[in-house]
């Protein structure tokens, strides 16, 4: 069955009707592409099975943090030093070189019929002759994540900012405002053809009976029982169970958390009970050698290139090891992947790993601290 049929039937935990101004151009079981002649936008509908977005109000600060840092990495990946008809200086840097500047324009939690949704508006590019603004409507349901995405391109940049600067009172000293002030929705009526104005004008597309949630997403649980592994752990905010995987005698339980999209900015937490058992003499040496080669092998098997593997620490008493691996995806526009693995041996001598896999947008220290806390919470069922 095609995606739009599933959305109309409610099979996926929500019912969605596409707006009248969209014209379907392509469809598969998991996504649909539309043209939008009314607004001049490109549109997509997606459904991501088992990808989870927690919109609990008490986790809003954590969610906003992740939206900001993941969109920032995407923006920097999209930066191009040269543009058509205009060559920038070799020392040119993206706007994010200023730590106070953010590509995020809006983050808004909106209640729809049956549950909450998330609206995110952000820039993907912002440099002379190139501005791309992208909008997202994210709807968590029990089986995964529905996303509507739209994109607006513009070849003229800085016009809105220049006009607003000229409108300053003669008594005001000319100075640049913050980007948020220029992007404020209060100015949209004055700049109806601006990329931000157009992208923001369609963000309520899903109201007026266009979207109804019938099976809201599962809430975050502080402690998660992983029955296939025979253990329970406490997890960081917003992580929700994804599924179970087995390979070469190892069993893994995977949890994930989305932020601003189903394709980017999805962090994963992986708990693995391996088939490897280390007992007897020289446990620490054998353990260290095993986990270093195992972490690298896992990342290389994932298809990443330029893989690096670094041991941060090794505790010979427990024993326990912390390893950082990084690698480059082969997809264009994807940031360098990063994972922190914390390996340990249980009382029976079996090797376990708890890892958090994401991108270089998330600091190593944070990942290391989170995995340490999870290991400390680990207990048998």
C-alpha positions as CSV (number, residue, x, y, z in Angstrom):
1,X,0.0,0.0,0.0
2,X,1.2,3.5,-0.8
3,X,1.9,6.0,2.0
4,X,-1.0,8.3,1.4
5,X,-3.4,5.4,1.5
6,X,-2.0,4.4,4.9
7,X,-2.3,7.9,6.1
8,X,-5.9,8.3,5.0
9,X,-6.8,4.9,6.5
10,X,-5.3,5.6,9.9
11,X,-3.2,2.4,9.7
12,X,-0.1,4.2,11.0
13,X,-1.7,5.7,14.1
14,X,-2.8,9.0,12.6
15,X,-5.0,10.2,9.7
16,X,-3.6,12.8,7.3
17,X,-5.1,14.6,4.3
18,X,-2.7,16.5,2.2
19,X,-3.6,20.2,1.7
20,X,-5.5,21.2,-1.5
21,X,-2.6,23.3,-2.7
22,X,-0.3,20.2,-3.0
23,X,0.0,18.1,-6.1
24,X,1.4,14.6,-5.8
25,X,4.4,13.9,-8.0
26,X,5.9,10.6,-6.6
27,X,4.9,8.1,-3.9
28,X,6.4,5.0,-2.2
29,X,5.3,3.1,0.9
30,X,7.3,5.4,3.2
31,X,7.3,8.8,1.5
32,X,5.5,11.1,-0.9
33,X,6.7,14.1,-2.9
34,X,4.6,17.0,-3.9
35,X,4.7,20.2,-5.9
36,X,3.3,23.4,-4.5
37,X,2.6,25.9,-7.3
38,X,0.7,28.2,-4.9
39,X,3.7,28.9,-2.7
40,X,6.6,27.8,-4.8
41,X,7.7,25.2,-2.3
42,X,8.9,21.6,-2.5
43,X,7.1,19.2,-0.1
44,X,7.5,15.7,1.3
45,X,5.5,13.4,3.6
46,X,7.5,10.7,5.4
47,X,6.8,8.0,7.8
48,X,9.7,6.6,9.8
49,X,8.9,3.3,11.6
50,X,10.3,2.9,15.1
51,X,11.8,6.4,15.2
52,X,10.6,8.2,18.3
53,X,10.1,11.8,19.3
54,X,9.2,12.6,22.9
55,X,7.3,15.9,23.2
56,X,6.8,15.8,27.0
57,X,6.8,19.4,28.3
58,X,9.2,18.5,31.0
59,X,11.8,17.5,28.3
60,X,11.4,20.7,26.2
61,X,14.8,22.1,27.2
62,X,16.6,18.9,26.2
63,X,14.7,18.8,22.9
64,X,15.5,22.5,22.0
65,X,19.2,21.9,22.8
66,X,19.3,19.0,20.3
67,X,17.4,20.9,17.6
68,X,19.8,23.7,17.8
69,X,23.0,21.7,17.7
70,X,21.9,19.2,15.0
71,X,20.6,21.9,12.7
72,X,23.8,23.8,13.3
73,X,25.9,20.9,12.0
74,X,23.6,20.5,9.0
75,X,24.0,24.2,8.2
76,X,27.7,24.0,8.4
77,X,27.8,21.0,6.1
78,X,25.7,23.0,3.5
79,X,28.0,25.9,3.5
80,X,29.8,26.5,0.2
81,X,32.7,28.9,-0.1
82,X,31.8,29.9,-3.7
83,X,28.4,30.7,-5.2
84,X,27.2,31.1,-8.8
85,X,28.4,34.4,-10.1
86,X,30.1,35.4,-6.8
87,X,33.3,34.1,-5.3
88,X,33.6,34.5,-1.6
89,X,37.0,35.2,0.1
90,X,38.9,32.0,0.9
91,X,38.6,32.9,4.6
92,X,34.8,33.1,4.4
93,X,33.0,31.2,7.1
94,X,29.4,30.2,7.7
95,X,27.2,32.4,10.0
96,X,27.6,29.8,12.7
97,X,31.2,30.9,13.1
98,X,29.5,33.4,15.5
99,X,28.5,31.1,18.4
100,X,25.5,33.4,19.1
101,X,24.0,32.9,15.7
102,X,21.7,29.9,15.1
103,X,20.0,28.5,11.9
104,X,16.9,27.8,14.0
105,X,14.1,30.3,13.2
106,X,11.2,28.7,15.2
107,X,10.6,25.7,17.5
108,X,7.0,25.4,18.5
109,X,5.0,22.6,20.2
110,X,1.4,22.6,18.7
111,X,-1.5,20.6,20.0
112,X,-3.4,18.8,17.2
113,X,-6.5,16.6,17.3
114,X,-5.4,13.7,19.5
115,X,-1.9,14.7,20.6
116,X,1.0,17.1,20.3
117,X,3.1,17.9,17.2
118,X,6.3,19.8,16.8
119,X,6.9,22.6,14.3
120,X,10.5,23.5,13.4
121,X,11.7,26.2,10.9
122,X,15.4,26.5,10.2
123,X,17.9,27.7,7.6
124,X,19.9,25.2,5.7
125,X,21.9,27.8,3.8
126,X,22.3,31.6,4.2
127,X,25.0,33.2,2.2
128,X,25.1,35.6,-0.9
129,X,22.8,34.3,-3.6
130,X,21.9,31.2,-1.6
131,X,19.2,31.0,1.1
132,X,17.3,27.8,1.9
133,X,14.7,27.6,4.6
134,X,13.2,24.3,5.6
135,X,10.1,23.6,7.7
136,X,9.0,20.4,9.5
137,X,5.8,19.2,11.1
138,X,6.7,16.2,13.3
139,X,4.0,13.9,14.7
140,X,5.0,11.1,17.1
141,X,2.7,8.0,17.1
142,X,3.1,4.6,18.7
143,X,4.7,3.0,15.6
144,X,7.1,5.8,14.7
145,X,7.3,9.3,13.4
146,X,5.3,11.1,10.7
147,X,7.0,14.1,9.2
148,X,5.8,16.7,6.7
149,X,8.7,18.7,5.3
150,X,8.8,21.8,3.0
151,X,11.6,23.7,1.5
152,X,11.9,27.3,0.1
153,X,14.8,28.5,-2.0
154,X,15.8,32.1,-2.6
155,X,18.6,33.7,-4.6
156,X,18.4,37.1,-3.0
157,X,19.7,37.3,0.6
158,X,19.8,40.2,3.1
159,X,17.0,42.2,1.6
160,X,14.7,41.9,4.7
161,X,17.6,42.8,7.0
162,X,18.6,45.8,4.9
163,X,15.1,47.3,4.7
164,X,14.5,46.9,8.4
165,X,17.9,48.6,9.1
166,X,16.8,51.5,6.9
167,X,13.6,51.8,8.9
168,X,15.3,52.6,12.1
169,X,14.4,55.9,13.7
170,X,16.9,58.7,12.8
171,X,17.5,59.0,16.6
172,X,18.6,55.3,16.7
173,X,22.2,54.4,16.3
174,X,22.6,52.1,13.3
175,X,23.5,48.6,14.5
176,X,22.8,45.0,13.5
177,X,19.9,43.4,15.2
178,X,19.9,39.8,16.2
179,X,18.8,37.4,13.5
180,X,15.7,36.5,15.5
181,X,14.6,40.1,15.4
182,X,14.9,40.2,11.6
183,X,13.1,36.9,11.3
184,X,10.3,37.9,13.6
185,X,6.9,36.9,12.2
186,X,5.7,40.4,12.8
187,X,7.6,41.5,9.7
188,X,6.2,38.8,7.4
189,X,3.3,41.0,6.1
190,X,5.9,43.6,4.9
191,X,7.9,40.9,3.2
192,X,5.4,38.4,1.8
193,X,7.8,37.0,-0.8
194,X,10.7,36.4,1.6
195,X,11.8,32.8,2.1
196,X,11.1,33.0,5.8
197,X,7.7,34.5,5.4
198,X,6.6,31.9,2.8
199,X,8.0,29.0,4.7
200,X,6.2,30.2,7.9
201,X,2.9,30.9,6.1
202,X,2.2,27.2,5.6
203,X,3.1,25.8,9.0
204,X,-0.5,25.5,10.1
205,X,-1.3,23.2,7.1
206,X,-2.3,20.3,9.3
207,X,-5.0,22.1,11.3
208,X,-8.6,22.4,10.0
209,X,-9.2,18.6,10.2
210,X,-6.1,17.7,8.0
211,X,-4.5,15.7,10.7
212,X,-5.8,13.6,13.6
213,X,-3.7,11.4,15.9
214,X,-5.3,8.1,16.9
215,X,-2.4,6.4,18.6
216,X,-0.1,8.9,20.3
217,X,3.6,8.2,20.8
218,X,4.8,6.2,23.8
219,X,5.9,8.3,26.8
220,X,9.5,8.3,27.9
221,X,10.3,5.9,30.8
222,X,13.2,6.7,33.1
223,X,13.9,3.0,33.7
224,X,13.6,0.6,30.7
225,X,13.3,-3.2,31.1
226,X,15.2,-4.9,28.3
227,X,13.7,-8.4,28.6
228,X,15.7,-9.9,25.6
229,X,18.9,-9.0,27.5
230,X,17.7,-9.9,30.9
231,X,18.5,-6.4,32.3
232,X,17.1,-3.0,33.0
233,X,18.8,0.4,32.7
234,X,18.0,4.1,33.4
235,X,18.1,6.1,30.2
236,X,18.7,9.8,29.4
237,X,15.7,12.1,28.5
238,X,13.6,11.3,25.5
239,X,15.1,7.9,24.6
240,X,12.3,5.4,23.7
241,X,12.7,1.7,22.8
242,X,13.2,1.0,19.0
243,X,13.7,-2.7,18.7
244,X,15.9,-5.8,19.1
245,X,18.7,-7.0,16.8
246,X,20.8,-10.2,16.8
247,X,24.0,-10.9,15.0
248,X,26.9,-13.4,15.4
249,X,25.5,-14.6,18.8
250,X,25.2,-11.0,20.1
251,X,21.8,-9.5,21.1
252,X,21.2,-5.7,21.1
253,X,18.3,-3.5,22.2
254,X,18.2,-0.2,20.5
255,X,16.5,3.0,21.7
256,X,16.4,6.3,19.9
257,X,15.3,10.0,20.1
258,X,14.6,12.3,17.3
259,X,14.9,16.1,17.4
260,X,14.0,18.1,14.2
261,X,13.6,15.4,11.5
262,X,13.4,11.7,10.9
263,X,16.5,11.6,8.7
264,X,18.9,13.9,10.6
265,X,19.6,14.5,14.3
266,X,18.4,11.1,15.5
267,X,20.5,9.8,18.5
268,X,20.7,6.1,19.3
269,X,21.4,4.2,22.5
270,X,22.5,0.6,22.0
271,X,22.8,-2.0,24.7
272,X,24.5,-5.2,23.6
273,X,25.1,-8.5,25.4
274,X,27.9,-10.2,23.5
275,X,28.7,-13.9,23.2
276,X,32.3,-13.2,24.3
277,X,33.3,-14.5,27.7
278,X,36.6,-13.5,29.3
279,X,37.7,-15.2,32.5
280,X,41.0,-16.5,34.0
281,X,44.4,-14.8,33.7
282,X,45.2,-11.5,32.1
283,X,41.6,-10.5,31.9
284,X,42.3,-6.7,31.6
285,X,44.8,-7.2,28.7
286,X,42.5,-9.6,26.8
287,X,39.5,-7.4,27.5
288,X,41.2,-4.2,26.2
289,X,42.4,-5.9,23.0
290,X,39.0,-7.4,22.4
291,X,36.9,-4.2,22.8
292,X,39.2,-2.0,20.8
293,X,39.1,-4.2,17.8
294,X,35.4,-4.9,18.2
295,X,34.4,-1.3,18.3
296,X,36.4,-0.5,15.2
297,X,35.0,-3.5,13.4
298,X,31.4,-2.6,14.1
299,X,31.9,0.9,12.8
300,X,33.7,-0.3,9.6
301,X,30.9,-2.8,9.0
302,X,28.5,0.1,9.1
303,X,29.9,1.5,5.8
304,X,31.6,4.5,7.4
305,X,34.8,5.8,6.0
306,X,37.9,7.3,7.6
307,X,37.2,5.4,10.8
308,X,39.1,6.5,13.9
309,X,39.1,4.6,17.2
310,X,40.5,5.9,20.5
311,X,40.5,4.3,23.9
312,X,39.7,7.0,26.5
313,X,40.1,4.9,29.6
314,X,40.6,1.4,30.9
315,X,39.8,0.2,34.4
316,X,41.7,-3.0,35.1
317,X,39.9,-3.6,38.4
318,X,36.3,-4.0,37.0
319,X,37.4,-4.2,34.1
320,X,35.8,-1.4,32.0
321,X,36.8,0.5,28.9
322,X,35.6,3.6,27.2
323,X,36.2,3.9,23.5
324,X,35.3,6.7,21.0
325,X,34.8,5.8,17.3
326,X,34.1,8.3,14.5
327,X,33.6,7.8,10.8
328,X,32.3,9.6,7.6
329,X,28.9,8.4,6.1
330,X,28.8,8.0,2.3
331,X,25.6,10.1,2.1
332,X,26.0,13.7,1.0
333,X,25.0,16.2,3.7
334,X,25.4,13.8,6.6
335,X,27.8,14.9,9.4
336,X,30.7,12.8,10.7
337,X,29.3,10.0,12.9
338,X,30.4,9.7,16.5
339,X,29.9,7.0,19.1
340,X,31.1,6.5,22.6
341,X,31.2,2.8,23.7
342,X,31.4,1.8,27.4
343,X,32.4,-1.9,27.6
344,X,32.3,-4.0,30.8
345,X,32.2,-7.6,32.0
346,X,29.4,-9.0,34.2
347,X,29.9,-11.3,37.1
348,X,29.7,-14.3,34.8
349,X,32.5,-13.0,32.6
350,X,30.4,-12.0,29.6
351,X,31.3,-8.8,27.8
352,X,28.6,-6.1,27.4
353,X,28.6,-2.7,25.6
354,X,26.5,0.3,26.1
355,X,27.0,2.9,23.4
356,X,25.5,6.2,22.3
357,X,25.7,6.8,18.5
358,X,25.1,10.2,17.0
359,X,27.2,12.8,15.2
360,X,30.0,15.2,16.1
361,X,27.3,17.7,17.0
362,X,27.2,16.0,20.4
363,X,30.3,16.5,22.7
364,X,32.3,13.4,23.6
365,X,32.3,14.4,27.3
366,X,28.5,14.4,27.3
367,X,28.3,11.0,25.6
368,X,30.9,9.6,28.0
369,X,29.0,10.9,31.1
370,X,25.7,9.6,29.8
371,X,27.0,6.1,29.1
372,X,28.7,6.0,32.5
373,X,25.4,6.8,34.2
374,X,23.6,4.1,32.2
375,X,26.2,1.5,33.2
376,X,25.9,2.4,36.8
377,X,22.2,1.9,36.6
378,X,22.5,-1.5,34.8
379,X,20.9,-4.3,36.8
380,X,19.7,-7.8,36.1
381,X,16.0,-8.5,35.9
